[in-house]
Amino acid sequence: MLEAWLDFHRETVAIKCAGLDDAQLREPSAPPSSMTLLGLVQHLAEVERNWFQRVWPGQDAPPVFKDAGPDGFALTPERGIEEALNAWRAEIARGREAIAGASLDDCGTMPEAAAPLLGGTRQVSLRWILLHIIEEYARHNGHADLLRERIDGATGP
């Protein structure tokens, strides 16, 4: 069920970007925010990598987009939506592979600097990770709803 909800939210991101041209995907929300749909896709690729490569299996994985800032939101003129979506989808596939067959009670390890956010613990279960990522996607899908409505008036999933 958790994976199904995560997939629902992942697909919602793709739907929000569908049918828009490059300029529209780069259109920021509302001042002072510079958030864009393209930036959201890049950010979510970084989120996928962080949780399913760094935290879950403990790998030392570099950023997906080295030139997009620490959170992945920064845009470059040469990277468009197809490249960003392909990288994001590749991270999703890696994540699915990483958790295949794992128990929801199995744990990954948060970086030491993040331990205070979790009451001092660094261990997080796969259940916790999946719930957190669903929450992250749900929040960003709300942003995507507002961005898309501002761009062309489209609302809904």
Summary of the structure (lengths in Angstrom):
residues: 157
radius of gyration: 15.8
end to end distance: 19.1
largest distance: 45.0
contacts: 458
relative contact order: 0.19
helix: 59%
strand: 4%
